[in-house]
Amino acid sequence: MLAYTVRQFGLIPTRTGTLAVALAAQPDSGTFDDAATAPSKMAVVLAENAGELTGGHCS
């Protein structure tokens, strides 16, 4: 069975700096639609908990 893996990367500004985020999904169904939907669902959870996240600064 062909399984799709979808990756999504981003930067989230926080009160203490920038947080780098990498998400990946490979759903049990193996479908591209399910794989593409999963990172968006994870991003919602990140957004709901953004106040608890801390970032930093790179030099």
PQR file of N, CA, C, O and H, with PARSE charges and radii, in Angstrom:
ATOM      1  N   MET A   1       0.842  -1.189   0.000 -0.4000 1.5000
ATOM      2  CA  MET A   1       0.000   0.000   0.000 -0.0000 2.0000
ATOM      3  C   MET A   1       0.882   1.245   0.000  0.5500 1.7000
ATOM      4  O   MET A   1       1.843   1.334   0.764 -0.5500 1.4000
ATOM      5  N   LEU A   2       0.556   2.183  -0.843 -0.4000 1.5000
ATOM      6  CA  LEU A   2       1.263   3.450  -0.913 -0.0000 2.0000
ATOM      7  C   LEU A   2       0.787   4.337   0.228  0.5500 1.7000
ATOM      8  O   LEU A   2      -0.416   4.531   0.406 -0.5500 1.4000
ATOM      9  H   LEU A   2      -0.225   2.110  -1.464  0.4000 1.0000
ATOM     10  N   ALA A   3       1.715   4.871   0.992 -0.4000 1.5000
ATOM     11  CA  ALA A   3       1.353   5.765   2.092 -0.0000 2.0000
ATOM     12  C   ALA A   3       1.993   7.123   1.863  0.5500 1.7000
ATOM     13  O   ALA A   3       3.160   7.218   1.481 -0.5500 1.4000
ATOM     14  H   ALA A   3       2.692   4.714   0.847  0.4000 1.0000
ATOM     15  N   TYR A   4       1.236   8.148   2.096 -0.4000 1.5000
ATOM     16  CA  TYR A   4       1.726   9.509   1.932 -0.0000 2.0000
ATOM     17  C   TYR A   4       2.201  10.055   3.269  0.5500 1.7000
ATOM     18  O   TYR A   4       1.584   9.818   4.307 -0.5500 1.4000
ATOM     19  H   TYR A   4       0.289   8.071   2.407  0.4000 1.0000
ATOM     20  N   THR A   5       3.301  10.783   3.227 -0.4000 1.5000
ATOM     21  CA  THR A   5       3.788  11.528   4.378 -0.0000 2.0000
ATOM     22  C   THR A   5       3.791  12.997   3.987  0.5500 1.7000
ATOM     23  O   THR A   5       4.324  13.361   2.938 -0.5500 1.4000
ATOM     24  H   THR A   5       3.802  10.975   2.384  0.4000 1.0000
ATOM     25  N   VAL A   6       3.201  13.838   4.819 -0.4000 1.5000
ATOM     26  CA  VAL A   6       3.150  15.272   4.567 -0.0000 2.0000
ATOM     27  C   VAL A   6       3.912  15.969   5.679  0.5500 1.7000
ATOM     28  O   VAL A   6       3.775  15.626   6.853 -0.5500 1.4000
ATOM     29  H   VAL A   6       2.768  13.542   5.671  0.4000 1.0000
ATOM     30  N   ARG A   7       4.721  16.958   5.292 -0.4000 1.5000
ATOM     31  CA  ARG A   7       5.503  17.728   6.265 -0.0000 2.0000
ATOM     32  C   ARG A   7       5.140  19.197   6.149  0.5500 1.7000
ATOM     33  O   ARG A   7       4.833  19.694   5.066 -0.5500 1.4000
ATOM     34  H   ARG A   7       4.832  17.236   4.338  0.4000 1.0000
ATOM     35  N   GLN A   8       5.178  19.880   7.281 -0.4000 1.5000
ATOM     36  CA  GLN A   8       4.890  21.307   7.295 -0.0000 2.0000
ATOM     37  C   GLN A   8       5.832  21.947   8.306  0.5500 1.7000
ATOM     38  O   GLN A   8       5.996  21.445   9.418 -0.5500 1.4000
ATOM     39  H   GLN A   8       5.427  19.476   8.161  0.4000 1.0000
ATOM     40  N   PHE A   9       6.446  23.052   7.914 -0.4000 1.5000
ATOM     41  CA  PHE A   9       7.397  23.756   8.766 -0.0000 2.0000
ATOM     42  C   PHE A   9       6.928  25.189   8.942  0.5500 1.7000
ATOM     43  O   PHE A   9       6.282  25.752   8.058 -0.5500 1.4000
ATOM     44  H   PHE A   9       6.313  23.459   7.011  0.4000 1.0000
ATOM     45  N   GLY A  10       7.253  25.781  10.091 -0.4000 1.5000
ATOM     46  CA  GLY A  10       6.860  27.169  10.303 -0.0000 2.0000
ATOM     47  C   GLY A  10       7.574  27.788  11.484  0.5500 1.7000
ATOM     48  O   GLY A  10       8.257  27.112  12.253 -0.5500 1.4000
ATOM     49  H   GLY A  10       7.778  25.324  10.810  0.4000 1.0000
ATOM     50  N   LEU A  11       7.399  29.089  11.607 -0.4000 1.5000
ATOM     51  CA  LEU A  11       7.937  29.864  12.719 -0.0000 2.0000
ATOM     52  C   LEU A  11       6.774  30.516  13.446  0.5500 1.7000
ATOM     53  O   LEU A  11       5.897  31.115  12.824 -0.5500 1.4000
ATOM     54  H   LEU A  11       6.844  29.638  10.982  0.4000 1.0000
ATOM     55  N   ILE A  12       6.774  30.395  14.769 -0.4000 1.5000
ATOM     56  CA  ILE A  12       5.711  30.968  15.585 -0.0000 2.0000
ATOM     57  C   ILE A  12       6.324  32.032  16.488  0.5500 1.7000
ATOM     58  O   ILE A  12       7.203  31.726  17.294 -0.5500 1.4000
ATOM     59  H   ILE A  12       7.487  29.908  15.274  0.4000 1.0000
ATOM     60  N   PRO A  13       5.870  33.283  16.363 -0.5600 1.5000
ATOM     61  CA  PRO A  13       6.368  34.312  17.277  0.2800 2.0000
ATOM     62  C   PRO A  13       5.759  34.104  18.669  0.5500 1.7000
ATOM     63  O   PRO A  13       4.553  33.898  18.802 -0.5500 1.4000
ATOM     64  N   THR A  14       6.603  34.160  19.698 -0.4000 1.5000
ATOM     65  CA  THR A  14       6.131  34.048  21.082 -0.0000 2.0000
ATOM     66  C   THR A  14       6.635  35.252  21.859  0.5500 1.7000
ATOM     67  O   THR A  14       7.407  36.055  21.335 -0.5500 1.4000
ATOM     68  H   THR A  14       7.583  34.327  19.590  0.4000 1.0000
ATOM     69  N   ARG A  15       6.204  35.382  23.097 -0.4000 1.5000
ATOM     70  CA  ARG A  15       6.635  36.528  23.906 -0.0000 2.0000
ATOM     71  C   ARG A  15       8.118  36.479  24.239  0.5500 1.7000
ATOM     72  O   ARG A  15       8.702  37.501  24.599 -0.5500 1.4000
ATOM     73  H   ARG A  15       5.577  34.730  23.523  0.4000 1.0000
ATOM     74  N   THR A  16       8.743  35.300  24.125 -0.4000 1.5000
ATOM     75  CA  THR A  16      10.167  35.173  24.459 -0.0000 2.0000
ATOM     76  C   THR A  16      11.056  34.985  23.233  0.5500 1.7000
ATOM     77  O   THR A  16      12.262  34.781  23.371 -0.5500 1.4000
ATOM     78  H   THR A  16       8.269  34.469  23.833  0.4000 1.0000
ATOM     79  N   GLY A  17      10.481  35.049  22.051 -0.4000 1.5000
ATOM     80  CA  GLY A  17      11.268  34.872  20.829 -0.0000 2.0000
ATOM     81  C   GLY A  17      10.511  34.027  19.824  0.5500 1.7000
ATOM     82  O   GLY A  17       9.300  33.841  19.937 -0.5500 1.4000
ATOM     83  H   GLY A  17       9.501  35.215  21.939  0.4000 1.0000
ATOM     84  N   THR A  18      11.224  33.523  18.854 -0.4000 1.5000
ATOM     85  CA  THR A  18      10.606  32.748  17.781 -0.0000 2.0000
ATOM     86  C   THR A  18      10.779  31.255  18.029  0.5500 1.7000
ATOM     87  O   THR A  18      11.852  30.798  18.423 -0.5500 1.4000
ATOM     88  H   THR A  18      12.208  33.673  18.762  0.4000 1.0000
ATOM     89  N   LEU A  19       9.712  30.505  17.794 -0.4000 1.5000
ATOM     90  CA  LEU A  19       9.716  29.057  17.973 -0.0000 2.0000
ATOM     91  C   LEU A  19       9.637  28.399  16.602  0.5500 1.7000
ATOM     92  O   LEU A  19       8.701  28.654  15.845 -0.5500 1.4000
ATOM     93  H   LEU A  19       8.840  30.876  17.475  0.4000 1.0000
ATOM     94  N   ALA A  20      10.610  27.558  16.278 -0.4000 1.5000
ATOM     95  CA  ALA A  20      10.594  26.803  15.025 -0.0000 2.0000
ATOM     96  C   ALA A  20       9.793  25.522  15.238  0.5500 1.7000
ATOM     97  O   ALA A  20       9.976  24.827  16.237 -0.5500 1.4000
ATOM     98  H   ALA A  20      11.371  27.351  16.893  0.4000 1.0000
ATOM     99  N   VAL A  21       8.905  25.215  14.294 -0.4000 1.5000
ATOM    100  CA  VAL A  21       8.029  24.055  14.416 -0.0000 2.0000
ATOM    101  C   VAL A  21       8.119  23.210  13.153  0.5500 1.7000
ATOM    102  O   VAL A  21       8.100  23.737  12.040 -0.5500 1.4000
ATOM    103  H   VAL A  21       8.757  25.779  13.482  0.4000 1.0000
ATOM    104  N   ALA A  22       8.215  21.906  13.332 -0.4000 1.5000
ATOM    105  CA  ALA A  22       8.178  20.957  12.216 -0.0000 2.0000
ATOM    106  C   ALA A  22       7.119  19.908  12.532  0.5500 1.7000
ATOM    107  O   ALA A  22       7.156  19.285  13.593 -0.5500 1.4000
ATOM    108  H   ALA A  22       8.231  21.478  14.235  0.4000 1.0000
ATOM    109  N   LEU A  23       6.186  19.714  11.622 -0.4000 1.5000
ATOM    110  CA  LEU A  23       5.121  18.732  11.788 -0.0000 2.0000
ATOM    111  C   LEU A  23       5.202  17.719  10.654  0.5500 1.7000
ATOM    112  O   LEU A  23       5.547  18.074   9.526 -0.5500 1.4000
ATOM    113  H   LEU A  23       6.156  20.220  10.760  0.4000 1.0000
ATOM    114  N   ALA A  24       4.891  16.476  10.944 -0.4000 1.5000
ATOM    115  CA  ALA A  24       4.844  15.440   9.909 -0.0000 2.0000
ATOM    116  C   ALA A  24       3.678  14.516  10.212  0.5500 1.7000
ATOM    117  O   ALA A  24       3.359  14.254  11.372 -0.5500 1.4000
ATOM    118  H   ALA A  24       4.612  16.188  11.860  0.4000 1.0000
ATOM    119  N   ALA A  25       3.045  14.026   9.154 -0.4000 1.5000
ATOM    120  CA  ALA A  25       1.904  13.127   9.326 -0.0000 2.0000
ATOM    121  C   ALA A  25       1.941  12.026   8.280  0.5500 1.7000
ATOM    122  O   ALA A  25       2.176  12.277   7.098 -0.5500 1.4000
ATOM    123  H   ALA A  25       3.304  14.239   8.211  0.4000 1.0000
ATOM    124  N   GLN A  26       1.706  10.806   8.736 -0.4000 1.5000
ATOM    125  CA  GLN A  26       1.541   9.656   7.848 -0.0000 2.0000
ATOM    126  C   GLN A  26       0.350   8.874   8.408  0.5500 1.7000
ATOM    127  O   GLN A  26       0.523   8.034   9.291 -0.5500 1.4000
ATOM    128  H   GLN A  26       1.515  10.603   9.696  0.4000 1.0000
ATOM    129  N   PRO A  27      -0.852   9.145   7.905 -0.5600 1.5000
ATOM    130  CA  PRO A  27      -2.054   8.561   8.493  0.2800 2.0000
ATOM    131  C   PRO A  27      -2.166   7.065   8.240  0.5500 1.7000
ATOM    132  O   PRO A  27      -1.624   6.543   7.266 -0.5500 1.4000
ATOM    133  N   ASP A  28      -2.875   6.387   9.128 -0.4000 1.5000
ATOM    134  CA  ASP A  28      -3.111   4.947   8.974 -0.0000 2.0000
ATOM    135  C   ASP A  28      -3.831   4.625   7.669  0.5500 1.7000
ATOM    136  O   ASP A  28      -3.622   3.560   7.089 -0.5500 1.4000
ATOM    137  H   ASP A  28      -3.316   6.811   9.920  0.4000 1.0000
ATOM    138  N   SER A  29      -4.682   5.546   7.205 -0.4000 1.5000
ATOM    139  CA  SER A  29      -5.429   5.304   5.968 -0.0000 2.0000
ATOM    140  C   SER A  29      -4.513   5.300   4.751  0.5500 1.7000
ATOM    141  O   SER A  29      -4.817   4.676   3.735 -0.5500 1.4000
ATOM    142  H   SER A  29      -4.852   6.411   7.676  0.4000 1.0000
ATOM    143  N   GLY A  30      -3.376   6.012   4.866 -0.4000 1.5000
ATOM    144  CA  GLY A  30      -2.438   6.087   3.754 -0.0000 2.0000
ATOM    145  C   GLY A  30      -2.831   7.057   2.657  0.5500 1.7000
ATOM    146  O   GLY A  30      -2.111   7.190   1.667 -0.5500 1.4000
ATOM    147  H   GLY A  30      -3.129   6.519   5.692  0.4000 1.0000
ATOM    148  N   THR A  31      -3.972   7.746   2.813 -0.4000 1.5000
ATOM    149  CA  THR A  31      -4.426   8.639   1.750 -0.0000 2.0000
ATOM    150  C   THR A  31      -3.780  10.013   1.854  0.5500 1.7000
ATOM    151  O   THR A  31      -3.434  10.482   2.939 -0.5500 1.4000
ATOM    152  H   THR A  31      -4.557   7.638   3.617  0.4000 1.0000
ATOM    153  N   PHE A  32      -3.628  10.648   0.685 -0.4000 1.5000
ATOM    154  CA  PHE A  32      -3.055  11.989   0.662 -0.0000 2.0000
ATOM    155  C   PHE A  32      -3.972  12.981   1.373  0.5500 1.7000
ATOM    156  O   PHE A  32      -3.490  13.850   2.100 -0.5500 1.4000
ATOM    157  H   PHE A  32      -3.910  10.267  -0.196  0.4000 1.0000
ATOM    158  N   ASP A  33      -5.285  12.864   1.175 -0.4000 1.5000
ATOM    159  CA  ASP A  33      -6.219  13.794   1.814 -0.0000 2.0000
ATOM    160  C   ASP A  33      -6.093  13.766   3.334  0.5500 1.7000
ATOM    161  O   ASP A  33      -6.064  14.817   3.974 -0.5500 1.4000
ATOM    162  H   ASP A  33      -5.676  12.158   0.585  0.4000 1.0000
ATOM    163  N   ASP A  34      -6.018  12.579   3.908 -0.4000 1.5000
ATOM    164  CA  ASP A  34      -5.857  12.473   5.361 -0.0000 2.0000
ATOM    165  C   ASP A  34      -4.496  13.003   5.801  0.5500 1.7000
ATOM    166  O   ASP A  34      -4.388  13.651   6.842 -0.5500 1.4000
ATOM    167  H   ASP A  34      -6.041  11.725   3.388  0.4000 1.0000
ATOM    168  N   ALA A  35      -3.463  12.731   5.016 -0.4000 1.5000
ATOM    169  CA  ALA A  35      -2.122  13.223   5.348 -0.0000 2.0000
ATOM    170  C   ALA A  35      -2.076  14.742   5.292  0.5500 1.7000
ATOM    171  O   ALA A  35      -1.444  15.372   6.140 -0.5500 1.4000
ATOM    172  H   ALA A  35      -3.550  12.205   4.171  0.4000 1.0000
ATOM    173  N   ALA A  36      -2.734  15.337   4.307 -0.4000 1.5000
ATOM    174  CA  ALA A  36      -2.725  16.791   4.154 -0.0000 2.0000
ATOM    175  C   ALA A  36      -3.543  17.487   5.233  0.5500 1.7000
ATOM    176  O   ALA A  36      -3.242  18.624   5.595 -0.5500 1.4000
ATOM    177  H   ALA A  36      -3.247  14.825   3.618  0.4000 1.0000
ATOM    178  N   THR A  37      -4.566  16.829   5.750 -0.4000 1.5000
ATOM    179  CA  THR A  37      -5.428  17.408   6.779 -0.0000 2.0000
ATOM    180  C   THR A  37      -4.775  17.379   8.161  0.5500 1.7000
ATOM    181  O   THR A  37      -5.005  18.282   8.966 -0.5500 1.4000
ATOM    182  H   THR A  37      -4.811  15.905   5.456  0.4000 1.0000
ATOM    183  N   ALA A  38      -3.980  16.378   8.443 -0.4000 1.5000
ATOM    184  CA  ALA A  38      -3.418  16.179   9.785 -0.0000 2.0000
ATOM    185  C   ALA A  38      -2.559  17.345  10.274  0.5500 1.7000
ATOM    186  O   ALA A  38      -2.758  17.780  11.408 -0.5500 1.4000
ATOM    187  H   ALA A  38      -3.793  15.645   7.789  0.4000 1.0000
ATOM    188  N   PRO A  39      -1.607  17.884   9.483 -0.5600 1.5000
ATOM    189  CA  PRO A  39      -0.814  19.009   9.994  0.2800 2.0000
ATOM    190  C   PRO A  39      -1.663  20.234  10.324  0.5500 1.7000
ATOM    191  O   PRO A  39      -1.345  20.972  11.257 -0.5500 1.4000
ATOM    192  N   SER A  40      -2.731  20.456   9.576 -0.4000 1.5000
ATOM    193  CA  SER A  40      -3.617  21.581   9.886 -0.0000 2.0000
ATOM    194  C   SER A  40      -4.291  21.380  11.237  0.5500 1.7000
ATOM    195  O   SER A  40      -4.455  22.334  11.998 -0.5500 1.4000
ATOM    196  H   SER A  40      -2.990  19.857   8.818  0.4000 1.0000
ATOM    197  N   LYS A  41      -4.682  20.151  11.537 -0.4000 1.5000
ATOM    198  CA  LYS A  41      -5.278  19.851  12.841 -0.0000 2.0000
ATOM    199  C   LYS A  41      -4.250  20.042  13.955  0.5500 1.7000
ATOM    200  O   LYS A  41      -4.579  20.547  15.028 -0.5500 1.4000
ATOM    201  H   LYS A  41      -4.549  19.376  10.919  0.4000 1.0000
ATOM    202  N   MET A  42      -3.002  19.638  13.698 -0.4000 1.5000
ATOM    203  CA  MET A  42      -1.940  19.834  14.695 -0.0000 2.0000
ATOM    204  C   MET A  42      -1.676  21.321  14.914  0.5500 1.7000
ATOM    205  O   MET A  42      -1.416  21.745  16.040 -0.5500 1.4000
ATOM    206  H   MET A  42      -2.735  19.228  12.826  0.4000 1.0000
ATOM    207  N   ALA A  43      -1.741  22.112  13.848 -0.4000 1.5000
ATOM    208  CA  ALA A  43      -1.513  23.551  13.958 -0.0000 2.0000
ATOM    209  C   ALA A  43      -2.576  24.213  14.823  0.5500 1.7000
ATOM    210  O   ALA A  43      -2.283  25.171  15.539 -0.5500 1.4000
ATOM    211  H   ALA A  43      -1.952  21.767  12.933  0.4000 1.0000
ATOM    212  N   VAL A  44      -3.803  23.716  14.765 -0.4000 1.5000
ATOM    213  CA  VAL A  44      -4.875  24.246  15.616 -0.0000 2.0000
ATOM    214  C   VAL A  44      -4.533  24.012  17.084  0.5500 1.7000
ATOM    215  O   VAL A  44      -4.717  24.905  17.911 -0.5500 1.4000
ATOM    216  H   VAL A  44      -4.042  22.938  14.184  0.4000 1.0000
ATOM    217  N   VAL A  45      -4.041  22.831  17.415 -0.4000 1.5000
ATOM    218  CA  VAL A  45      -3.652  22.522  18.798 -0.0000 2.0000
ATOM    219  C   VAL A  45      -2.506  23.435  19.234  0.5500 1.7000
ATOM    220  O   VAL A  45      -2.507  23.938  20.358 -0.5500 1.4000
ATOM    221  H   VAL A  45      -3.891  22.105  16.744  0.4000 1.0000
ATOM    222  N   LEU A  46      -1.532  23.650  18.352 -0.4000 1.5000
ATOM    223  CA  LEU A  46      -0.435  24.568  18.676 -0.0000 2.0000
ATOM    224  C   LEU A  46      -0.965  25.972  18.944  0.5500 1.7000
ATOM    225  O   LEU A  46      -0.554  26.612  19.912 -0.5500 1.4000
ATOM    226  H   LEU A  46      -1.531  23.242  17.439  0.4000 1.0000
ATOM    227  N   ALA A  47      -1.863  26.452  18.106 -0.4000 1.5000
ATOM    228  CA  ALA A  47      -2.417  27.793  18.269 -0.0000 2.0000
ATOM    229  C   ALA A  47      -3.184  27.917  19.584  0.5500 1.7000
ATOM    230  O   ALA A  47      -3.100  28.944  20.259 -0.5500 1.4000
ATOM    231  H   ALA A  47      -2.196  25.932  17.320  0.4000 1.0000
ATOM    232  N   GLU A  48      -3.928  26.877  19.948 -0.4000 1.5000
ATOM    233  CA  GLU A  48      -4.693  26.895  21.198 -0.0000 2.0000
ATOM    234  C   GLU A  48      -3.782  26.942  22.421  0.5500 1.7000
ATOM    235  O   GLU A  48      -4.192  27.414  23.481 -0.5500 1.4000
ATOM    236  H   GLU A  48      -3.996  26.043  19.400  0.4000 1.0000
ATOM    237  N   ASN A  49      -2.556  26.460  22.283 -0.4000 1.5000
ATOM    238  CA  ASN A  49      -1.623  26.399  23.407 -0.0000 2.0000
ATOM    239  C   ASN A  49      -0.432  27.333  23.230  0.5500 1.7000
ATOM    240  O   ASN A  49       0.583  27.174  23.908 -0.5500 1.4000
ATOM    241  H   ASN A  49      -2.222  26.076  21.421  0.4000 1.0000
ATOM    242  N   ALA A  50      -0.544  28.293  22.338 -0.4000 1.5000
ATOM    243  CA  ALA A  50       0.573  29.187  22.020 -0.0000 2.0000
ATOM    244  C   ALA A  50       1.088  29.936  23.248  0.5500 1.7000
ATOM    245  O   ALA A  50       2.282  30.225  23.338 -0.5500 1.4000
ATOM    246  H   ALA A  50      -1.369  28.422  21.788  0.4000 1.0000
ATOM    247  N   GLY A  51       0.214  30.249  24.183 -0.4000 1.5000
ATOM    248  CA  GLY A  51       0.627  30.971  25.383 -0.0000 2.0000
ATOM    249  C   GLY A  51       1.568  30.181  26.276  0.5500 1.7000
ATOM    250  O   GLY A  51       2.267  30.763  27.106 -0.5500 1.4000
ATOM    251  H   GLY A  51      -0.756  30.014  24.110  0.4000 1.0000
ATOM    252  N   GLU A  52       1.596  28.874  26.120 -0.4000 1.5000
ATOM    253  CA  GLU A  52       2.464  28.022  26.930 -0.0000 2.0000
ATOM    254  C   GLU A  52       3.807  27.746  26.261  0.5500 1.7000
ATOM    255  O   GLU A  52       4.700  27.154  26.868 -0.5500 1.4000
ATOM    256  H   GLU A  52       1.029  28.401  25.446  0.4000 1.0000
ATOM    257  N   LEU A  53       3.946  28.177  25.012 -0.4000 1.5000
ATOM    258  CA  LEU A  53       5.168  27.899  24.258 -0.0000 2.0000
ATOM    259  C   LEU A  53       6.189  29.006  24.466  0.5500 1.7000
ATOM    260  O   LEU A  53       5.837  30.180  24.578 -0.5500 1.4000
ATOM    261  H   LEU A  53       3.221  28.658  24.520  0.4000 1.0000
ATOM    262  N   THR A  54       7.445  28.620  24.514 -0.4000 1.5000
ATOM    263  CA  THR A  54       8.513  29.612  24.607 -0.0000 2.0000
ATOM    264  C   THR A  54       9.427  29.468  23.404  0.5500 1.7000
ATOM    265  O   THR A  54       9.653  28.368  22.899 -0.5500 1.4000
ATOM    266  H   THR A  54       7.731  27.667  24.423  0.4000 1.0000
ATOM    267  N   GLY A  55       9.935  30.576  22.966 -0.4000 1.5000
ATOM    268  CA  GLY A  55      10.854  30.590  21.826 -0.0000 2.0000
ATOM    269  C   GLY A  55      12.201  31.103  22.265  0.5500 1.7000
ATOM    270  O   GLY A  55      12.493  31.191  23.458 -0.5500 1.4000
ATOM    271  H   GLY A  55       9.752  31.469  23.375  0.4000 1.0000
ATOM    272  N   GLY A  56      13.009  31.437  21.300 -0.4000 1.5000
ATOM    273  CA  GLY A  56      14.337  31.947  21.604 -0.0000 2.0000
ATOM    274  C   GLY A  56      14.851  32.789  20.463  0.5500 1.7000
ATOM    275  O   GLY A  56      14.112  33.145  19.545 -0.5500 1.4000
ATOM    276  H   GLY A  56      12.772  31.366  20.331  0.4000 1.0000
ATOM    277  N   HIS A  57      16.122  33.099  20.534 -0.4000 1.5000
ATOM    278  CA  HIS A  57      16.769  33.926  19.524 -0.0000 2.0000
ATOM    279  C   HIS A  57      18.026  33.223  19.047  0.5500 1.7000
ATOM    280  O   HIS A  57      18.788  32.683  19.850 -0.5500 1.4000
ATOM    281  H   HIS A  57      16.722  32.810  21.280  0.4000 1.0000
ATOM    282  N   CYS A  58      18.240  33.230  17.744 -0.4000 1.5000
ATOM    283  CA  CYS A  58      19.464  32.675  17.166 -0.0000 2.0000
ATOM    284  C   CYS A  58      20.401  33.813  16.804  0.5500 1.7000
ATOM    285  O   CYS A  58      19.964  34.901  16.428 -0.5500 1.4000
ATOM    286  H   CYS A  58      17.621  33.668  17.092  0.4000 1.0000
ATOM    287  N   SER A  59      21.666  33.556  16.920 -0.4000 1.5000
ATOM    288  CA  SER A  59      22.621  34.605  16.542 -0.0000 2.0000
ATOM    289  C   SER A  59      23.473  34.149  15.384  0.5500 1.7000
ATOM    290  O   SER A  59      24.337  34.895  14.922 -0.5500 1.4000
ATOM    291  H   SER A  59      22.022  32.672  17.226  0.4000 1.0000
TER
END
